[in-house]
């Protein structure tokens, strides 16, 4: 059966129209959205990464307890009769001609004329007013307004103001300070109840734990930085009680006295110092541990000062050479270089050359541990001190005194001169001569290639003892060396003094 021609033509036309429509739609759809359909877009990039804990919750809770501490001091107005020579007519003033404008100016300026006299009277009547001298940080430790800061922040101040997180300014009074641990306590008397924070148990603090420092760097007000505990037990040479936490949170000038918190909002340390060759933050800051601060602060709140036990000895570390020279098995303890006059140690018979190894049965490994152990004991208490003396251990009983304040610690002045024929101690690399007072040998020369030179002995040092025996002449040294050699020891222990300071040096026998 045949198909009519016009029917075939219509079918062909429809097919061509459909193909054209698809082609046009495809072309339009390549660069635009077809009518009546939603756009199809790719998903935004998202990375599933471990989330760092936020400190915001901690900061919200602790910030009201942290304050800025502003310190003022009374500064005496400049004297009307003192000061720079320029204003007083210094050297060369009288050589100026009488009609010189410069001489006339100076004469009037210092008050020789009526106008200068009136100006001078006005200055002398000016009242003494406190002026800003320092600022730092602090934090409340009680609801009734006790707060902690650094001693070096408040030192020398006569008026104290704390600026709170909300901007309130309140006067504070100084309750007490402890320069040896650089701590101070202030008190704000106000009817309000203050937000306060607690000290943490810093024995549980580990290197790598998070810390959040809140303070007042450069006077900017409440600033928060974060980091980790970088190290424990740092000794930075600030004093015998150094035991700092090292943290890498950004701490700068003005952060002093501010707290370092753990993630529970407890104070693990008090920011007190930074290591900074440039004066700015380099990521090494030191904080007083909470355990030290808590003990000192409680005492300051109660008594206003801290009393510590006092043994009264000058000490130095025991190194391997010293330990070998005295027959001590381990290089531990603190060797006594001098027992101070009138001290409990001297009264109990402790003398130079003794090595203190324990206090009340608790071993001490270093001079720092000894200082901390004795300082933690109340003055007047009887203690047992174990010493290594003459190749054996002995125990002495004594009653601790009260540690004198730094400005009351006495020092002895002794002039050491020598006028005698020098003699040689070639085995030790030394040339010596008897001291003028007959006590010891004065070193006049040191062989630069000797062990003595390597250990820092210098001309002018005085050898006062060897192996705990007093030295009066070179023969005493050679005899002690011979005895030590017979006893199988490889070194002798020499006590030397320099500029009124005493120390021990172990020198190998038979090596120049």
Buried (B, 14 or more C-beta within 10 A) or exposed (E): EEEEEEEEEEEEEEEEEEEEEEEEEEEEEEEEEEEEEEEEEEEEEEEEEEEEEEBEEBBEBBBBBBBBBBBBBBEEEEEBEEEEEEEEBEEEBEEBEEEEEEBBEBBBBBBBEEEBEEBBEEEEEEEEEBEEBBBBBBBBBBEBBBBBBBBBBBBEBBBBBBBBBEEEEBEBEBBBBBBBBBBBBBBBEEEEEBBBBEBBEBEEBEEEBBBBBBBBBEEEEBBBBBBBBBEBEBEEEBBBBBBBBBBBBBBBBBBBBBBBBBBEBBBBBBBBBBEBEEEEBEBBBBBBBBBBBBBBBEBBBEEEEBEBBBBBBBBBBBBEBBBBBBBBEEBBBBBBBBBBEEBBBBEBEBBBBBBBBBBEEEEBBBBBBBBBBBBEBEBEEEBEBBBBBEEEEEEBEBEBBEBEEEEEEEEEEEEBEBEBEBBEBEBBBBBBBBBEEEBBBBBBBBBEEBBBBEBEBEEEBBBBBBBBBEBBBBEBBBBBBEBBEEEEBBBBBBBBBBEEEBBBBBBBBEEB
